[in-house]
Amino acid sequence: MKGFILLAFAIVSEVFGTTMLKLSDGFTKVWPSIGVVLGFASAFYFLSQTLQHLQISTAYAIWSGVGTALTAVIGVLIWKDAFTWQTLVGLVLIIGGVVVLNMSGSGAHG
């Protein structure tokens, strides 16, 4: 359970960093640029802590998949990115892949 809590912090940190990356306008705005550094530094710290509890294949798949899905949703909601059927199918496939990886029950270190 602790591994998944740490992973949630890693995901939120990564999504925050990515959102700040968009707001930094190519690192021309100071505060969002600082947010990028803090977000990604936190994300990798929490991911490194996660790997003490979960297998890397499980942790990385969830981290990248959920992070990608949340970033896409934020893009649609905040920046009005296009939400097409291809976007929906892609997100469903990502989430489905994460679910299939976790069905093996081998997420935690043995």
Biopython code that builds the backbone (N, CA, C, O; Angstrom):
import numpy as np
from Bio.PDB.StructureBuilder import StructureBuilder

atoms = [
    (1, "MET", "N", (0.822, -1.196, 0.000)),
    (1, "MET", "CA", (0.000, 0.000, 0.000)),
    (1, "MET", "C", (0.862, 1.254, 0.000)),
    (1, "MET", "O", (0.560, 2.215, -0.709)),
    (2, "LYS", "N", (1.946, 1.254, 0.800)),
    (2, "LYS", "CA", (2.817, 2.422, 0.874)),
    (2, "LYS", "C", (3.396, 2.752, -0.499)),
    (2, "LYS", "O", (3.531, 3.922, -0.856)),
    (3, "GLY", "N", (3.737, 1.717, -1.266)),
    (3, "GLY", "CA", (4.282, 1.930, -2.603)),
    (3, "GLY", "C", (3.318, 2.673, -3.508)),
    (3, "GLY", "O", (3.725, 3.540, -4.280)),
    (4, "PHE", "N", (2.047, 2.335, -3.414)),
    (4, "PHE", "CA", (1.054, 2.991, -4.267)),
    (4, "PHE", "C", (0.780, 4.425, -3.817)),
    (4, "PHE", "O", (0.463, 5.282, -4.643)),
    (5, "ILE", "N", (0.896, 4.689, -2.536)),
    (5, "ILE", "CA", (0.744, 6.068, -2.045)),
    (5, "ILE", "C", (1.908, 6.916, -2.551)),
    (5, "ILE", "O", (1.707, 8.033, -3.028)),
    (6, "LEU", "N", (3.116, 6.387, -2.446)),
    (6, "LEU", "CA", (4.277, 7.098, -2.971)),
    (6, "LEU", "C", (4.154, 7.306, -4.475)),
    (6, "LEU", "O", (4.520, 8.359, -4.997)),
    (7, "LEU", "N", (3.640, 6.301, -5.163)),
    (7, "LEU", "CA", (3.450, 6.404, -6.607)),
    (7, "LEU", "C", (2.441, 7.497, -6.949)),
    (7, "LEU", "O", (2.621, 8.220, -7.929)),
    (8, "ALA", "N", (1.391, 7.621, -6.156)),
    (8, "ALA", "CA", (0.407, 8.687, -6.385)),
    (8, "ALA", "C", (1.066, 10.061, -6.261)),
    (8, "ALA", "O", (0.787, 10.961, -7.053)),
    (9, "PHE", "N", (1.942, 10.220, -5.265)),
    (9, "PHE", "CA", (2.673, 11.487, -5.123)),
    (9, "PHE", "C", (3.581, 11.727, -6.328)),
    (9, "PHE", "O", (3.711, 12.858, -6.798)),
    (10, "ALA", "N", (4.206, 10.666, -6.825)),
    (10, "ALA", "CA", (5.068, 10.795, -8.000)),
    (10, "ALA", "C", (4.263, 11.237, -9.217)),
    (10, "ALA", "O", (4.711, 12.085, -9.990)),
    (11, "ILE", "N", (3.088, 10.667, -9.383)),
    (11, "ILE", "CA", (2.235, 11.010, -10.521)),
    (11, "ILE", "C", (1.767, 12.454, -10.432)),
    (11, "ILE", "O", (1.852, 13.198, -11.409)),
    (12, "VAL", "N", (1.276, 12.850, -9.270)),
    (12, "VAL", "CA", (0.802, 14.231, -9.090)),
    (12, "VAL", "C", (1.949, 15.214, -9.325)),
    (12, "VAL", "O", (1.753, 16.254, -9.953)),
    (13, "SER", "N", (3.129, 14.897, -8.831)),
    (13, "SER", "CA", (4.289, 15.769, -9.020)),
    (13, "SER", "C", (4.661, 15.887, -10.493)),
    (13, "SER", "O", (4.984, 16.973, -10.974)),
    (14, "GLU", "N", (4.613, 14.768, -11.204)),
    (14, "GLU", "CA", (4.948, 14.777, -12.631)),
    (14, "GLU", "C", (3.933, 15.579, -13.429)),
    (14, "GLU", "O", (4.311, 16.349, -14.312)),
    (15, "VAL", "N", (2.665, 15.412, -13.134)),
    (15, "VAL", "CA", (1.621, 16.164, -13.834)),
    (15, "VAL", "C", (1.751, 17.656, -13.525)),
    (15, "VAL", "O", (1.571, 18.494, -14.409)),
    (16, "PHE", "N", (2.062, 17.986, -12.272)),
    (16, "PHE", "CA", (2.300, 19.382, -11.902)),
    (16, "PHE", "C", (3.475, 19.946, -12.700)),
    (16, "PHE", "O", (3.377, 21.038, -13.260)),
    (17, "GLY", "N", (4.584, 19.206, -12.754)),
    (17, "GLY", "CA", (5.757, 19.658, -13.500)),
    (17, "GLY", "C", (5.462, 19.864, -14.973)),
    (17, "GLY", "O", (5.915, 20.841, -15.570)),
    (18, "THR", "N", (4.710, 18.954, -15.559)),
    (18, "THR", "CA", (4.351, 19.073, -16.967)),
    (18, "THR", "C", (3.436, 20.269, -17.203)),
    (18, "THR", "O", (3.585, 20.981, -18.196)),
    (19, "THR", "N", (2.498, 20.488, -16.300)),
    (19, "THR", "CA", (1.610, 21.646, -16.409)),
    (19, "THR", "C", (2.410, 22.942, -16.303)),
    (19, "THR", "O", (2.171, 23.887, -17.056)),
    (20, "MET", "N", (3.347, 22.984, -15.382)),
    (20, "MET", "CA", (4.202, 24.166, -15.240)),
    (20, "MET", "C", (5.077, 24.367, -16.476)),
    (20, "MET", "O", (5.394, 25.499, -16.841)),
    (21, "LEU", "N", (5.465, 23.260, -17.120)),
    (21, "LEU", "CA", (6.257, 23.344, -18.344)),
    (21, "LEU", "C", (5.494, 24.108, -19.418)),
    (21, "LEU", "O", (6.060, 24.949, -20.117)),
    (22, "LYS", "N", (4.221, 23.812, -19.541)),
    (22, "LYS", "CA", (3.377, 24.542, -20.496)),
    (22, "LYS", "C", (3.290, 26.017, -20.107)),
    (22, "LYS", "O", (3.403, 26.896, -20.962)),
    (23, "LEU", "N", (3.089, 26.286, -18.818)),
    (23, "LEU", "CA", (2.941, 27.664, -18.344)),
    (23, "LEU", "C", (4.251, 28.451, -18.379)),
    (23, "LEU", "O", (4.225, 29.681, -18.379)),
    (24, "SER", "N", (5.400, 27.761, -18.409)),
    (24, "SER", "CA", (6.695, 28.451, -18.379)),
    (24, "SER", "C", (7.004, 29.176, -19.683)),
    (24, "SER", "O", (7.905, 30.013, -19.733)),
    (25, "ASP", "N", (6.260, 28.859, -20.735)),
    (25, "ASP", "CA", (6.439, 29.512, -22.042)),
    (25, "ASP", "C", (7.897, 29.401, -22.501)),
    (25, "ASP", "O", (8.561, 30.397, -22.787)),
    (26, "GLY", "N", (8.362, 28.161, -22.558)),
    (26, "GLY", "CA", (9.735, 27.918, -23.001)),
    (26, "GLY", "C", (10.772, 28.385, -21.999)),
    (26, "GLY", "O", (11.849, 28.841, -22.383)),
    (27, "PHE", "N", (10.460, 28.276, -20.735)),
    (27, "PHE", "CA", (11.324, 28.702, -19.630)),
    (27, "PHE", "C", (11.594, 30.209, -19.643)),
    (27, "PHE", "O", (12.648, 30.659, -19.195)),
    (28, "THR", "N", (10.639, 30.980, -20.159)),
    (28, "THR", "CA", (10.786, 32.440, -20.152)),
    (28, "THR", "C", (10.085, 33.075, -18.959)),
    (28, "THR", "O", (10.275, 34.262, -18.695)),
    (29, "LYS", "N", (9.281, 32.308, -18.236)),
    (29, "LYS", "CA", (8.591, 32.814, -17.042)),
    (29, "LYS", "C", (9.185, 32.125, -15.814)),
    (29, "LYS", "O", (9.235, 30.897, -15.737)),
    (30, "VAL", "N", (9.630, 32.933, -14.862)),
    (30, "VAL", "CA", (10.421, 32.422, -13.742)),
    (30, "VAL", "C", (9.649, 31.455, -12.856)),
    (30, "VAL", "O", (10.105, 30.332, -12.645)),
    (31, "TRP", "N", (8.491, 31.855, -12.329)),
    (31, "TRP", "CA", (7.790, 31.013, -11.345)),
    (31, "TRP", "C", (7.325, 29.681, -11.921)),
    (31, "TRP", "O", (7.495, 28.649, -11.272)),
    (32, "PRO", "N", (6.739, 29.671, -13.125)),
    (32, "PRO", "CA", (6.414, 28.353, -13.683)),
    (32, "PRO", "C", (7.661, 27.509, -13.960)),
    (32, "PRO", "O", (7.617, 26.285, -13.839)),
    (33, "SER", "N", (8.768, 28.153, -14.330)),
    (33, "SER", "CA", (10.015, 27.415, -14.569)),
    (33, "SER", "C", (10.520, 26.772, -13.283)),
    (33, "SER", "O", (11.005, 25.641, -13.297)),
    (34, "ILE", "N", (10.406, 27.492, -12.177)),
    (34, "ILE", "CA", (10.762, 26.918, -10.874)),
    (34, "ILE", "C", (9.829, 25.749, -10.558)),
    (34, "ILE", "O", (10.260, 24.735, -10.008)),
    (35, "GLY", "N", (8.549, 25.895, -10.909)),
    (35, "GLY", "CA", (7.582, 24.815, -10.714)),
    (35, "GLY", "C", (7.943, 23.562, -11.496)),
    (35, "GLY", "O", (7.724, 22.447, -11.023)),
    (36, "VAL", "N", (8.502, 23.745, -12.704)),
    (36, "VAL", "CA", (8.946, 22.602, -13.510)),
    (36, "VAL", "C", (10.021, 21.823, -12.755)),
    (36, "VAL", "O", (9.933, 20.605, -12.605)),
    (37, "VAL", "N", (11.025, 22.538, -12.288)),
    (37, "VAL", "CA", (12.143, 21.895, -11.589)),
    (37, "VAL", "C", (11.653, 21.192, -10.325)),
    (37, "VAL", "O", (12.004, 20.039, -10.073)),
    (38, "LEU", "N", (10.847, 21.889, -9.537)),
    (38, "LEU", "CA", (10.332, 21.293, -8.297)),
    (38, "LEU", "C", (9.426, 20.099, -8.584)),
    (38, "LEU", "O", (9.504, 19.078, -7.901)),
    (39, "GLY", "N", (8.567, 20.227, -9.595)),
    (39, "GLY", "CA", (7.646, 19.143, -9.935)),
    (39, "GLY", "C", (8.369, 17.881, -10.370)),
    (39, "GLY", "O", (8.073, 16.787, -9.891)),
    (40, "PHE", "N", (9.331, 18.045, -11.296)),
    (40, "PHE", "CA", (10.030, 16.860, -11.788)),
    (40, "PHE", "C", (11.002, 16.295, -10.757)),
    (40, "PHE", "O", (11.168, 15.078, -10.668)),
    (41, "ALA", "N", (11.645, 17.164, -9.977)),
    (41, "ALA", "CA", (12.522, 16.663, -8.906)),
    (41, "ALA", "C", (11.711, 15.850, -7.901)),
    (41, "ALA", "O", (12.137, 14.776, -7.475)),
    (42, "SER", "N", (10.547, 16.364, -7.526)),
    (42, "SER", "CA", (9.673, 15.634, -6.599)),
    (42, "SER", "C", (9.197, 14.324, -7.215)),
    (42, "SER", "O", (9.159, 13.291, -6.546)),
    (43, "ALA", "N", (8.834, 14.376, -8.490)),
    (43, "ALA", "CA", (8.340, 13.175, -9.164)),
    (43, "ALA", "C", (9.386, 12.064, -9.136)),
    (43, "ALA", "O", (9.069, 10.916, -8.824)),
    (44, "PHE", "N", (10.626, 12.405, -9.461)),
    (44, "PHE", "CA", (11.666, 11.379, -9.479)),
    (44, "PHE", "C", (12.042, 10.930, -8.070)),
    (44, "PHE", "O", (12.390, 9.767, -7.862)),
    (45, "TYR", "N", (11.976, 11.828, -7.118)),
    (45, "TYR", "CA", (12.222, 11.414, -5.732)),
    (45, "TYR", "C", (11.166, 10.391, -5.300)),
    (45, "TYR", "O", (11.501, 9.317, -4.800)),
    (46, "PHE", "N", (9.891, 10.734, -5.498)),
    (46, "PHE", "CA", (8.826, 9.819, -5.075)),
    (46, "PHE", "C", (8.855, 8.519, -5.880)),
    (46, "PHE", "O", (8.563, 7.453, -5.338)),
    (47, "LEU", "N", (9.204, 8.596, -7.166)),
    (47, "LEU", "CA", (9.311, 7.371, -7.954)),
    (47, "LEU", "C", (10.443, 6.494, -7.419)),
    (47, "LEU", "O", (10.302, 5.274, -7.349)),
    (48, "SER", "N", (11.557, 7.110, -7.044)),
    (48, "SER", "CA", (12.668, 6.318, -6.492)),
    (48, "SER", "C", (12.262, 5.633, -5.189)),
    (48, "SER", "O", (12.671, 4.502, -4.926)),
    (49, "GLN", "N", (11.464, 6.311, -4.380)),
    (49, "GLN", "CA", (10.975, 5.711, -3.139)),
    (49, "GLN", "C", (9.956, 4.607, -3.436)),
    (49, "GLN", "O", (9.909, 3.590, -2.744)),
    (50, "THR", "N", (9.154, 4.820, -4.462)),
    (50, "THR", "CA", (8.174, 3.816, -4.879)),
    (50, "THR", "C", (8.859, 2.505, -5.243)),
    (50, "THR", "O", (8.361, 1.424, -4.929)),
    (51, "LEU", "N", (10.011, 2.612, -5.910)),
    (51, "LEU", "CA", (10.702, 1.417, -6.391)),
    (51, "LEU", "C", (11.255, 0.552, -5.268)),
    (51, "LEU", "O", (11.703, -0.568, -5.518)),
    (52, "GLN", "N", (11.231, 1.044, -4.051)),
    (52, "GLN", "CA", (11.597, 0.211, -2.909)),
    (52, "GLN", "C", (10.453, -0.726, -2.522)),
    (52, "GLN", "O", (10.647, -1.667, -1.752)),
    (53, "HIS", "N", (9.266, -0.464, -3.060)),
    (53, "HIS", "CA", (8.076, -1.238, -2.685)),
    (53, "HIS", "C", (7.417, -1.964, -3.861)),
    (53, "HIS", "O", (6.748, -2.979, -3.668)),
    (54, "LEU", "N", (7.604, -1.450, -5.066)),
    (54, "LEU", "CA", (6.951, -2.025, -6.242)),
    (54, "LEU", "C", (7.987, -2.390, -7.293)),
    (54, "LEU", "O", (9.074, -1.814, -7.339)),
    (55, "GLN", "N", (7.637, -3.350, -8.136)),
    (55, "GLN", "CA", (8.509, -3.702, -9.251)),
    (55, "GLN", "C", (8.569, -2.529, -10.222)),
    (55, "GLN", "O", (7.592, -1.797, -10.380)),
    (56, "ILE", "N", (9.711, -2.353, -10.867)),
    (56, "ILE", "CA", (9.887, -1.225, -11.765)),
    (56, "ILE", "C", (8.917, -1.279, -12.948)),
    (56, "ILE", "O", (8.426, -0.240, -13.388)),
    (57, "SER", "N", (8.639, -2.470, -13.463)),
    (57, "SER", "CA", (7.727, -2.567, -14.607)),
    (57, "SER", "C", (6.333, -2.081, -14.235)),
    (57, "SER", "O", (5.689, -1.380, -15.016)),
    (58, "THR", "N", (5.874, -2.441, -13.073)),
    (58, "THR", "CA", (4.555, -2.011, -12.607)),
    (58, "THR", "C", (4.547, -0.524, -12.295)),
    (58, "THR", "O", (3.666, 0.206, -12.750)),
    (59, "ALA", "N", (5.521, -0.077, -11.523)),
    (59, "ALA", "CA", (5.559, 1.329, -11.104)),
    (59, "ALA", "C", (5.686, 2.260, -12.300)),
    (59, "ALA", "O", (4.970, 3.258, -12.391)),
    (60, "TYR", "N", (6.592, 1.940, -13.217)),
    (60, "TYR", "CA", (6.815, 2.835, -14.350)),
    (60, "TYR", "C", (5.621, 2.846, -15.294)),
    (60, "TYR", "O", (5.263, 3.895, -15.830)),
    (61, "ALA", "N", (5.006, 1.697, -15.499)),
    (61, "ALA", "CA", (3.827, 1.648, -16.366)),
    (61, "ALA", "C", (2.700, 2.499, -15.798)),
    (61, "ALA", "O", (2.056, 3.251, -16.529)),
    (62, "ILE", "N", (2.464, 2.381, -14.507)),
    (62, "ILE", "CA", (1.405, 3.178, -13.879)),
    (62, "ILE", "C", (1.779, 4.652, -13.897)),
    (62, "ILE", "O", (0.949, 5.496, -14.233)),
    (63, "TRP", "N", (3.013, 4.970, -13.542)),
    (63, "TRP", "CA", (3.472, 6.362, -13.486)),
    (63, "TRP", "C", (3.327, 7.042, -14.839)),
    (63, "TRP", "O", (2.758, 8.129, -14.941)),
    (64, "SER", "N", (3.844, 6.397, -15.873)),
    (64, "SER", "CA", (3.789, 7.024, -17.192)),
    (64, "SER", "C", (2.379, 7.003, -17.770)),
    (64, "SER", "O", (1.955, 7.976, -18.394)),
    (65, "GLY", "N", (1.652, 5.913, -17.573)),
    (65, "GLY", "CA", (0.302, 5.811, -18.128)),
    (65, "GLY", "C", (-0.680, 6.763, -17.490)),
    (65, "GLY", "O", (-1.380, 7.497, -18.187)),
    (66, "VAL", "N", (-0.739, 6.757, -16.175)),
    (66, "VAL", "CA", (-1.676, 7.642, -15.474)),
    (66, "VAL", "C", (-1.249, 9.095, -15.649)),
    (66, "VAL", "O", (-2.091, 9.976, -15.820)),
    (67, "GLY", "N", (0.058, 9.344, -15.608)),
    (67, "GLY", "CA", (0.545, 10.708, -15.834)),
    (67, "GLY", "C", (0.167, 11.221, -17.210)),
    (67, "GLY", "O", (-0.255, 12.368, -17.352)),
    (68, "THR", "N", (0.315, 10.380, -18.226)),
    (68, "THR", "CA", (-0.065, 10.759, -19.586)),
    (68, "THR", "C", (-1.558, 11.025, -19.681)),
    (68, "THR", "O", (-1.976, 12.017, -20.279)),
    (69, "ALA", "N", (-2.362, 10.151, -19.100)),
    (69, "ALA", "CA", (-3.817, 10.323, -19.147)),
    (69, "ALA", "C", (-4.245, 11.604, -18.435)),
    (69, "ALA", "O", (-5.057, 12.363, -18.962)),
    (70, "LEU", "N", (-3.706, 11.847, -17.244)),
    (70, "LEU", "CA", (-4.071, 13.063, -16.508)),
    (70, "LEU", "C", (-3.617, 14.317, -17.239)),
    (70, "LEU", "O", (-4.332, 15.319, -17.257)),
    (71, "THR", "N", (-2.436, 14.269, -17.840)),
    (71, "THR", "CA", (-1.943, 15.414, -18.598)),
    (71, "THR", "C", (-2.841, 15.689, -19.799)),
    (71, "THR", "O", (-3.113, 16.846, -20.116)),
    (72, "ALA", "N", (-3.299, 14.644, -20.462)),
    (72, "ALA", "CA", (-4.212, 14.825, -21.594)),
    (72, "ALA", "C", (-5.528, 15.452, -21.143)),
    (72, "ALA", "O", (-6.061, 16.336, -21.815)),
    (73, "VAL", "N", (-6.047, 14.997, -20.015)),
    (73, "VAL", "CA", (-7.299, 15.559, -19.484)),
    (73, "VAL", "C", (-7.107, 17.029, -19.124)),
    (73, "VAL", "O", (-7.966, 17.858, -19.422)),
    (74, "ILE", "N", (-5.993, 17.354, -18.488)),
    (74, "ILE", "CA", (-5.717, 18.754, -18.141)),
    (74, "ILE", "C", (-5.600, 19.593, -19.412)),
    (74, "ILE", "O", (-6.086, 20.722, -19.458)),
    (75, "GLY", "N", (-4.961, 19.047, -20.433)),
    (75, "GLY", "CA", (-4.853, 19.759, -21.705)),
    (75, "GLY", "C", (-6.210, 20.082, -22.300)),
    (75, "GLY", "O", (-6.425, 21.179, -22.816)),
    (76, "VAL", "N", (-7.115, 19.136, -22.229)),
    (76, "VAL", "CA", (-8.470, 19.349, -22.754)),
    (76, "VAL", "C", (-9.220, 20.367, -21.905)),
    (76, "VAL", "O", (-9.867, 21.265, -22.443)),
    (77, "LEU", "N", (-9.139, 20.235, -20.583)),
    (77, "LEU", "CA", (-9.915, 21.100, -19.695)),
    (77, "LEU", "C", (-9.367, 22.521, -19.603)),
    (77, "LEU", "O", (-10.142, 23.477, -19.587)),
    (78, "ILE", "N", (-8.057, 22.674, -19.542)),
    (78, "ILE", "CA", (-7.470, 23.996, -19.321)),
    (78, "ILE", "C", (-7.117, 24.694, -20.629)),
    (78, "ILE", "O", (-7.443, 25.867, -20.812)),
    (79, "TRP", "N", (-6.451, 23.985, -21.542)),
    (79, "TRP", "CA", (-5.987, 24.621, -22.770)),
    (79, "TRP", "C", (-6.852, 24.303, -23.978)),
    (79, "TRP", "O", (-6.508, 24.648, -25.109)),
    (80, "LYS", "N", (-7.957, 23.653, -23.734)),
    (80, "LYS", "CA", (-8.915, 23.343, -24.797)),
    (80, "LYS", "C", (-8.282, 22.540, -25.935)),
    (80, "LYS", "O", (-8.617, 22.735, -27.103)),
    (81, "ASP", "N", (-7.363, 21.633, -25.580)),
    (81, "ASP", "CA", (-6.810, 20.713, -26.572)),
    (81, "ASP", "C", (-7.952, 19.899, -27.166)),
    (81, "ASP", "O", (-8.966, 19.656, -26.510)),
    (82, "ALA", "N", (-7.776, 19.488, -28.400)),
    (82, "ALA", "CA", (-8.811, 18.699, -29.069)),
    (82, "ALA", "C", (-8.977, 17.356, -28.353)),
    (82, "ALA", "O", (-7.999, 16.712, -27.974)),
    (83, "PHE", "N", (-10.223, 16.955, -28.181)),
    (83, "PHE", "CA", (-10.513, 15.638, -27.616)),
    (83, "PHE", "C", (-11.271, 14.858, -28.674)),
    (83, "PHE", "O", (-12.487, 14.989, -28.812)),
    (84, "THR", "N", (-10.534, 14.043, -29.420)),
    (84, "THR", "CA", (-11.101, 13.281, -30.524)),
    (84, "THR", "C", (-11.326, 11.832, -30.097)),
    (84, "THR", "O", (-10.953, 11.428, -28.995)),
    (85, "TRP", "N", (-11.927, 11.079, -30.970)),
    (85, "TRP", "CA", (-12.121, 9.668, -30.656)),
    (85, "TRP", "C", (-10.764, 8.963, -30.561)),
    (85, "TRP", "O", (-10.613, 8.001, -29.807)),
    (86, "GLN", "N", (-9.763, 9.452, -31.339)),
    (86, "GLN", "CA", (-8.428, 8.864, -31.259)),
    (86, "GLN", "C", (-7.806, 9.111, -29.880)),
    (86, "GLN", "O", (-7.126, 8.245, -29.330)),
    (87, "THR", "N", (-8.051, 10.310, -29.331)),
    (87, "THR", "CA", (-7.562, 10.612, -27.986)),
    (87, "THR", "C", (-8.186, 9.657, -26.982)),
    (87, "THR", "O", (-7.496, 9.102, -26.126)),
    (88, "LEU", "N", (-9.486, 9.470, -27.090)),
    (88, "LEU", "CA", (-10.198, 8.581, -26.177)),
    (88, "LEU", "C", (-9.681, 7.150, -26.286)),
    (88, "LEU", "O", (-9.422, 6.502, -25.272)),
    (89, "VAL", "N", (-9.530, 6.661, -27.506)),
    (89, "VAL", "CA", (-9.039, 5.295, -27.703)),
    (89, "VAL", "C", (-7.627, 5.152, -27.134)),
    (89, "VAL", "O", (-7.319, 4.158, -26.476)),
    (90, "GLY", "N", (-6.776, 6.139, -27.385)),
    (90, "GLY", "CA", (-5.414, 6.094, -26.857)),
    (90, "GLY", "C", (-5.387, 6.034, -25.342)),
    (90, "GLY", "O", (-4.638, 5.249, -24.760)),
    (91, "LEU", "N", (-6.206, 6.864, -24.701)),
    (91, "LEU", "CA", (-6.256, 6.867, -23.238)),
    (91, "LEU", "C", (-6.802, 5.555, -22.694)),
    (91, "LEU", "O", (-6.304, 5.039, -21.693)),
    (92, "VAL", "N", (-7.817, 5.017, -23.344)),
    (92, "VAL", "CA", (-8.378, 3.732, -22.913)),
    (92, "VAL", "C", (-7.328, 2.623, -23.051)),
    (92, "VAL", "O", (-7.219, 1.761, -22.179)),
    (93, "LEU", "N", (-6.562, 2.644, -24.134)),
    (93, "LEU", "CA", (-5.519, 1.633, -24.317)),
    (93, "LEU", "C", (-4.422, 1.757, -23.261)),
    (93, "LEU", "O", (-3.925, 0.750, -22.755)),
    (94, "ILE", "N", (-4.046, 2.993, -22.929)),
    (94, "ILE", "CA", (-3.032, 3.193, -21.891)),
    (94, "ILE", "C", (-3.526, 2.641, -20.560)),
    (94, "ILE", "O", (-2.826, 1.876, -19.896)),
    (95, "ILE", "N", (-4.725, 3.031, -20.183)),
    (95, "ILE", "CA", (-5.285, 2.578, -18.907)),
    (95, "ILE", "C", (-5.487, 1.063, -18.920)),
    (95, "ILE", "O", (-5.226, 0.390, -17.924)),
    (96, "GLY", "N", (-5.950, 0.535, -20.045)),
    (96, "GLY", "CA", (-6.113, -0.915, -20.171)),
    (96, "GLY", "C", (-4.795, -1.651, -20.019)),
    (96, "GLY", "O", (-4.739, -2.708, -19.391)),
    (97, "GLY", "N", (-3.735, -1.099, -20.590)),
    (97, "GLY", "CA", (-2.414, -1.701, -20.458)),
    (97, "GLY", "C", (-1.940, -1.738, -19.014)),
    (97, "GLY", "O", (-1.361, -2.727, -18.565)),
    (98, "VAL", "N", (-2.189, -0.662, -18.298)),
    (98, "VAL", "CA", (-1.820, -0.609, -16.881)),
    (98, "VAL", "C", (-2.602, -1.658, -16.095)),
    (98, "VAL", "O", (-2.044, -2.337, -15.232)),
    (99, "VAL", "N", (-3.880, -1.788, -16.390)),
    (99, "VAL", "CA", (-4.712, -2.782, -15.703)),
    (99, "VAL", "C", (-4.195, -4.190, -15.984)),
    (99, "VAL", "O", (-4.077, -5.001, -15.065)),
    (100, "VAL", "N", (-3.888, -4.483, -17.241)),
    (100, "VAL", "CA", (-3.400, -5.816, -17.599)),
    (100, "VAL", "C", (-2.078, -6.111, -16.891)),
    (100, "VAL", "O", (-1.875, -7.219, -16.392)),
    (101, "LEU", "N", (-1.176, -5.124, -16.845)),
    (101, "LEU", "CA", (0.089, -5.333, -16.140)),
    (101, "LEU", "C", (-0.131, -5.665, -14.672)),
    (101, "LEU", "O", (0.603, -6.468, -14.096)),
    (102, "ASN", "N", (-1.126, -5.056, -14.076)),
    (102, "ASN", "CA", (-1.376, -5.281, -12.652)),
    (102, "ASN", "C", (-2.177, -6.545, -12.379)),
    (102, "ASN", "O", (-2.234, -6.993, -11.234)),
    (103, "MET", "N", (-2.795, -7.130, -13.395)),
    (103, "MET", "CA", (-3.582, -8.349, -13.202)),
    (103, "MET", "C", (-2.703, -9.539, -12.840)),
    (103, "MET", "O", (-3.184, -10.520, -12.272)),
    (104, "SER", "N", (-1.424, -9.456, -13.166)),
    (104, "SER", "CA", (-0.534, -10.576, -12.861)),
    (104, "SER", "C", (-0.300, -10.712, -11.361)),
    (104, "SER", "O", (0.158, -11.751, -10.885)),
    (105, "GLY", "N", (-0.621, -9.645, -10.620)),
    (105, "GLY", "CA", (-0.455, -9.687, -9.171)),
    (105, "GLY", "C", (0.984, -9.616, -8.726)),
    (105, "GLY", "O", (1.302, -9.921, -7.576)),
    (106, "SER", "N", (1.861, -9.211, -9.638)),
    (106, "SER", "CA", (3.286, -9.188, -9.291)),
    (106, "SER", "C", (3.799, -7.770, -9.100)),
    (106, "SER", "O", (4.978, -7.502, -9.329)),
    (107, "GLY", "N", (2.930, -6.861, -8.683)),
    (107, "GLY", "CA", (3.327, -5.470, -8.532)),
    (107, "GLY", "C", (4.280, -5.215, -7.391)),
    (107, "GLY", "O", (5.191, -4.398, -7.525)),
    (108, "ALA", "N", (4.098, -5.890, -6.273)),
    (108, "ALA", "CA", (4.944, -5.654, -5.103)),
    (108, "ALA", "C", (6.201, -6.508, -5.182)),
    (108, "ALA", "O", (6.223, -7.554, -5.830)),
    (109, "HIS", "N", (7.242, -6.042, -4.512)),
    (109, "HIS", "CA", (8.459, -6.844, -4.432)),
    (109, "HIS", "C", (8.162, -8.122, -3.665)),
    (109, "HIS", "O", (7.417, -8.118, -2.684)),
    (110, "GLY", "N", (8.755, -9.212, -4.127)),
    (110, "GLY", "CA", (8.478, -10.480, -3.491)),
    (110, "GLY", "C", (9.422, -10.910, -2.457)),
    (110, "GLY", "O", (9.250, -11.979, -1.871)),
]
sb = StructureBuilder()
sb.init_structure("model")
sb.init_model(0)
sb.init_chain("A")
sb.init_seg("    ")
for serial, (resi, resn, name, xyz) in enumerate(atoms, 1):
    if name == "N":
        sb.init_residue(resn, " ", resi, " ")
    sb.init_atom(name, np.array(xyz, "f"), 0.0, 1.0, " ", f" {name:<3s}", serial, name[0])
structure = sb.get_structure()
